[in-house]
């Protein structure tokens, strides 16, 4: 019933139980990561070394392409000018590869994937209808100037379930179906863990940031629209936005251009006005063990199945009973 020999248990100890990464398993994980990086970089040198020296560009897909620490090391190589990681790497992304192959074979050039906002979108009317049908009888109201008003709720230390525009394609929440928080607000990551995520504190939450902030905070101008790379964070920013900096001093960043998600961009601009930092904590809109939500009904089910207090769907704000209502937002 096991996929490994009893000799492995004799050598390394019993199979790990639960989600806690502690002694000695953290060392096994670090060793596996180091070996994986070493072999992957050797394979790149062997198979792609010559063409990399010529072009400076590499495209990467498959499940291993989502290993952000490896990707950081690839970008750091002097011959690599740009690394493109297909944002739906893994099995789900094979559809993109198949379509690209057929398109190229038929003489239609393949366009660069600039964003992944390709899923369903819902109107305010759709959201109101979902609220009317929901057994939780949500107390909702429509607000104007949504990005600026949500930023005010976040600056008070509140996580917000953020649902707007088209759903993201791929495994990363990128401001369409996200839980967001103000990364300079001490303890917001712990509140998200307590209210919904229930995940290990050593697993960092990630930042989305304005394209004007990216070169300052992560010290490079490499494109990073899909949260597929980690970067070293500049010293000043480690204290400015501590809730999104990992203990090793890195962040898995999304650097956003306004044209691809204007409402999310405007919310971060509002955060910049209020706090001086155009950065948002960003994690996926789901409960642990469940897929990312897609529809307003999905979002309401998740919201009422968690301790989150604030949910915004397009311009419809849902506030739980007992939470501060922010009457000034009306």
C-alpha positions as CSV (number, residue, x, y, z in Angstrom):
1,X,0.0,0.0,0.0
2,X,3.0,2.3,0.0
3,X,5.0,3.8,-2.9
4,X,8.3,3.5,-1.1
5,X,10.4,0.8,0.5
6,X,10.5,0.2,4.3
7,X,14.2,1.0,4.0
8,X,13.3,4.6,3.4
9,X,11.5,4.7,6.8
10,X,14.6,3.1,8.4
11,X,16.8,5.8,6.9
12,X,14.6,8.9,7.2
13,X,12.1,8.1,9.8
14,X,8.3,7.6,9.7
15,X,6.0,9.1,7.1
16,X,5.1,12.7,8.0
17,X,1.5,13.2,9.3
18,X,-0.6,16.3,8.9
19,X,0.6,19.6,7.5
20,X,3.2,20.7,10.0
21,X,6.7,21.0,8.5
22,X,9.1,20.5,11.3
23,X,12.3,18.5,12.2
24,X,13.6,16.6,10.3
25,X,11.2,17.0,7.3
26,X,12.1,20.6,6.7
27,X,15.7,19.5,5.9
28,X,14.4,16.8,3.5
29,X,12.3,19.4,1.7
30,X,15.2,21.9,1.4
31,X,17.5,19.1,0.1
32,X,15.0,18.1,-2.5
33,X,14.6,21.7,-3.6
34,X,18.3,22.2,-3.9
35,X,18.7,19.0,-5.9
36,X,15.8,19.9,-8.2
37,X,17.3,23.4,-8.8
38,X,20.8,21.9,-9.6
39,X,19.4,19.3,-12.0
40,X,17.0,21.8,-13.7
41,X,19.8,24.3,-14.3
42,X,22.1,21.6,-15.7
43,X,19.4,20.5,-18.1
44,X,18.9,24.1,-19.2
45,X,22.6,24.5,-19.9
46,X,22.8,21.2,-21.7
47,X,19.8,21.5,-23.9
48,X,19.3,25.2,-24.3
49,X,22.7,26.8,-23.5
50,X,23.6,27.7,-27.0
51,X,20.2,29.2,-28.0
52,X,20.0,31.1,-24.7
53,X,23.3,32.8,-25.4
54,X,22.0,33.8,-28.8
55,X,18.5,35.0,-27.8
56,X,18.5,35.5,-24.0
57,X,14.9,34.3,-23.8
58,X,13.4,31.1,-22.4
59,X,9.8,29.8,-22.1
60,X,8.9,27.3,-19.4
61,X,5.8,25.3,-18.8
62,X,4.7,22.2,-16.9
63,X,4.2,21.6,-13.2
64,X,7.9,22.2,-12.5
65,X,7.6,25.7,-14.0
66,X,5.5,26.8,-11.0
67,X,8.5,26.3,-8.7
68,X,9.1,30.0,-8.0
69,X,12.5,29.5,-6.3
70,X,13.9,27.8,-9.4
71,X,12.5,30.5,-11.6
72,X,14.3,33.1,-9.5
73,X,17.6,31.3,-10.1
74,X,16.9,31.1,-13.8
75,X,16.2,34.9,-14.1
76,X,19.5,35.5,-12.1
77,X,21.6,33.9,-14.8
78,X,23.5,36.4,-16.8
79,X,22.6,35.0,-20.2
80,X,18.8,35.1,-19.4
81,X,17.2,38.4,-20.4
82,X,13.6,37.2,-20.1
83,X,11.9,34.1,-18.7
84,X,8.3,33.5,-19.7
85,X,6.4,31.0,-17.5
86,X,3.1,29.9,-19.0
87,X,0.7,31.0,-16.2
88,X,-1.4,27.9,-16.3
89,X,1.6,25.6,-16.2
90,X,0.6,22.0,-15.3
91,X,-2.0,19.8,-16.8
92,X,-4.6,22.6,-17.2
93,X,-2.3,24.5,-19.4
94,X,-1.9,21.8,-22.0
95,X,-5.0,23.1,-23.7
96,X,-3.0,26.4,-24.4
97,X,-0.1,24.4,-25.8
98,X,-2.4,22.3,-28.1
99,X,-4.1,25.4,-29.4
100,X,-0.8,27.2,-30.0
101,X,0.6,24.2,-31.9
102,X,-2.4,24.1,-34.2
103,X,-2.5,27.8,-34.7
104,X,1.2,27.9,-35.6
105,X,0.8,24.9,-37.9
106,X,-2.0,26.7,-39.8
107,X,0.1,29.9,-40.2
108,X,-1.6,32.0,-37.6
109,X,1.0,33.6,-35.3
110,X,0.7,33.0,-31.6
111,X,0.3,36.1,-29.6
112,X,2.1,36.6,-26.3
113,X,-0.2,35.9,-23.3
114,X,-0.3,39.3,-21.6
115,X,-3.0,38.5,-19.0
116,X,-5.2,35.6,-17.7
117,X,-8.5,37.3,-17.2
118,X,-10.3,34.9,-19.5
119,X,-13.0,33.4,-17.3
120,X,-16.6,34.3,-16.6
121,X,-17.6,37.8,-15.5
122,X,-20.8,38.9,-13.7
123,X,-22.8,42.1,-13.6
124,X,-24.1,44.0,-10.5
125,X,-27.5,42.6,-11.4
126,X,-26.2,39.0,-11.4
127,X,-24.7,39.7,-8.0
128,X,-27.9,41.1,-6.5
129,X,-29.9,38.2,-7.9
130,X,-27.5,35.7,-6.2
131,X,-27.8,37.6,-2.9
132,X,-31.6,37.4,-3.2
133,X,-31.5,33.7,-3.7
134,X,-28.9,32.9,-1.0
135,X,-30.1,31.2,2.2
136,X,-27.6,33.4,4.2
137,X,-29.8,36.4,3.5
138,X,-26.8,38.7,2.9
139,X,-27.2,42.3,3.9
140,X,-25.8,44.1,0.8
141,X,-25.6,47.6,-0.5
142,X,-24.3,49.2,-3.7
143,X,-21.4,51.6,-3.4
144,X,-19.8,54.1,-5.7
145,X,-16.1,54.6,-6.1
146,X,-15.5,51.0,-5.1
147,X,-11.7,50.8,-5.3
148,X,-11.1,53.8,-3.0
149,X,-13.7,52.7,-0.5
150,X,-12.5,49.2,-0.2
151,X,-9.0,50.5,0.4
152,X,-10.3,52.4,3.5
153,X,-11.7,49.1,4.9
154,X,-8.3,47.4,4.3
155,X,-6.3,50.1,5.9
156,X,-8.2,49.5,9.1
157,X,-6.7,46.0,9.1
158,X,-9.6,44.1,7.6
159,X,-9.2,41.4,5.0
160,X,-11.7,41.7,2.1
161,X,-13.0,39.0,-0.2
162,X,-12.6,40.7,-3.6
163,X,-14.6,39.5,-6.6
164,X,-14.7,41.5,-9.8
165,X,-14.2,41.2,-13.6
166,X,-13.4,38.0,-15.3
167,X,-12.0,35.1,-13.4
168,X,-8.4,34.2,-13.7
169,X,-7.2,31.2,-15.9
170,X,-4.7,29.1,-14.0
171,X,-3.8,28.5,-10.4
172,X,-3.0,32.0,-9.2
173,X,-5.4,34.6,-7.9
174,X,-4.5,37.9,-9.6
175,X,-7.1,40.4,-8.5
176,X,-10.2,38.8,-10.1
177,X,-11.0,36.3,-7.4
178,X,-8.8,37.2,-4.4
179,X,-8.7,37.8,-0.7
180,X,-6.9,41.1,-0.2
181,X,-5.4,42.9,2.7
182,X,-3.2,46.0,3.5
183,X,0.3,44.6,3.8
184,X,1.5,47.4,6.1
185,X,-1.3,46.5,8.6
186,X,0.4,44.4,11.3
187,X,-1.2,41.0,11.7
188,X,-3.5,41.0,8.6
189,X,-1.9,37.8,7.4
190,X,-2.7,36.1,10.7
191,X,-6.3,37.4,10.5
192,X,-6.7,35.9,7.1
193,X,-5.4,32.6,8.4
194,X,-7.7,32.7,11.4
195,X,-10.8,33.7,9.3
196,X,-10.4,31.4,6.3
197,X,-7.1,30.0,5.2
198,X,-6.0,27.9,8.2
199,X,-2.6,27.4,6.6
200,X,0.9,27.2,8.1
201,X,2.3,30.6,9.0
202,X,5.6,29.8,7.3
203,X,3.7,29.8,4.0
204,X,3.9,33.4,2.9
205,X,1.1,35.5,1.5
206,X,2.1,37.3,-1.7
207,X,2.0,40.9,-3.0
208,X,0.3,42.4,-5.9
209,X,1.8,45.8,-6.8
210,X,1.6,48.7,-9.2
211,X,4.0,48.6,-12.1
212,X,5.4,51.9,-10.8
213,X,6.3,50.1,-7.5
214,X,7.8,46.9,-8.9
215,X,11.3,48.4,-9.8
216,X,11.5,49.9,-6.4
217,X,10.4,47.0,-4.3
218,X,11.8,44.0,-6.1
219,X,14.7,45.9,-7.8
220,X,14.2,44.5,-11.2
221,X,12.0,45.4,-14.2
222,X,11.5,41.8,-15.4
223,X,7.9,41.2,-16.4
224,X,6.0,39.5,-13.5
225,X,2.3,39.6,-14.3
226,X,1.4,36.0,-13.1
227,X,3.0,35.4,-9.7
228,X,5.3,32.8,-11.1
229,X,8.6,34.2,-9.8
230,X,10.1,35.2,-6.4
231,X,12.3,38.2,-6.1
232,X,14.6,39.7,-3.5
233,X,12.8,42.5,-1.7
234,X,14.6,45.8,-1.2
235,X,15.5,46.4,2.4
236,X,13.3,49.5,2.8
237,X,10.2,47.6,1.6
238,X,10.7,44.7,4.0
239,X,9.6,47.1,6.8
240,X,7.1,49.0,4.7
241,X,5.0,45.9,3.7
242,X,6.2,43.1,6.1
243,X,3.0,41.0,5.7
244,X,4.0,40.0,2.2
245,X,7.7,39.4,2.7
246,X,8.8,35.8,3.3
247,X,11.3,35.1,6.1
248,X,14.1,34.6,3.5
249,X,13.6,38.2,2.3
250,X,11.7,37.3,-1.0
251,X,8.2,37.8,-2.3
252,X,6.3,36.0,-5.1
253,X,5.1,39.2,-6.8
254,X,2.5,40.2,-9.3
255,X,3.4,43.4,-11.0
256,X,0.3,44.8,-12.6
257,X,-0.2,47.2,-15.5
258,X,-3.5,49.1,-15.3
259,X,-4.7,48.1,-18.8
260,X,-5.2,44.5,-17.7
261,X,-7.1,45.0,-14.5
262,X,-8.0,48.7,-14.0
263,X,-10.2,48.3,-10.9
264,X,-7.6,46.3,-9.0
265,X,-4.9,48.8,-10.1
266,X,-7.1,51.7,-8.9
267,X,-7.6,50.0,-5.5
268,X,-3.8,49.8,-5.1
269,X,-3.5,53.4,-6.1
270,X,-5.9,54.3,-3.4
271,X,-3.8,52.2,-0.9
272,X,-0.8,54.2,-2.1
273,X,-2.6,57.5,-1.3
274,X,-3.6,56.2,2.2
275,X,-0.4,54.4,3.2
276,X,2.4,55.4,0.8
277,X,2.6,51.8,-0.5
278,X,1.0,50.8,-3.8
279,X,0.9,47.1,-2.7
280,X,-1.8,44.7,-1.7
281,X,-1.6,41.4,0.0
282,X,-3.3,38.9,-2.4
283,X,-4.3,35.3,-1.9
284,X,-6.9,33.1,-3.6
285,X,-10.6,33.5,-2.9
286,X,-11.4,30.0,-1.5
287,X,-11.5,28.0,1.6
288,X,-8.8,25.5,2.3
289,X,-9.1,22.4,0.2
290,X,-11.6,24.0,-2.2
291,X,-11.1,25.5,-5.6
292,X,-11.1,29.2,-6.3
293,X,-14.6,30.6,-6.4
294,X,-16.1,31.5,-9.8
295,X,-19.7,32.8,-9.5
296,X,-21.4,35.1,-7.0
297,X,-23.1,32.1,-5.4
298,X,-19.7,30.4,-4.9
299,X,-18.4,33.6,-3.3
300,X,-21.4,33.8,-0.9
301,X,-21.1,30.2,0.1
302,X,-17.4,30.7,0.9
303,X,-18.1,33.9,2.7
304,X,-20.8,32.5,5.0
305,X,-18.7,29.4,5.5
306,X,-15.8,31.4,6.9
307,X,-15.2,34.2,9.4
308,X,-14.5,36.9,6.8
309,X,-16.4,40.1,7.5
310,X,-16.4,41.9,4.2
311,X,-17.2,40.7,0.6
312,X,-17.2,43.0,-2.4
313,X,-18.7,41.6,-5.7
314,X,-18.4,44.2,-8.4
315,X,-20.0,47.3,-6.7
316,X,-22.1,45.2,-4.2
317,X,-20.7,45.2,-0.7
318,X,-21.8,42.5,1.7
319,X,-21.0,43.0,5.4
320,X,-21.6,40.4,8.1
321,X,-23.8,41.2,11.1
322,X,-21.7,42.7,13.9
323,X,-18.9,44.0,11.6
324,X,-18.3,47.7,11.3
325,X,-20.6,48.9,8.5
326,X,-18.6,51.9,7.3
327,X,-21.7,54.1,6.8
328,X,-19.4,56.7,5.4
329,X,-18.9,54.6,2.3
330,X,-22.5,55.2,1.2
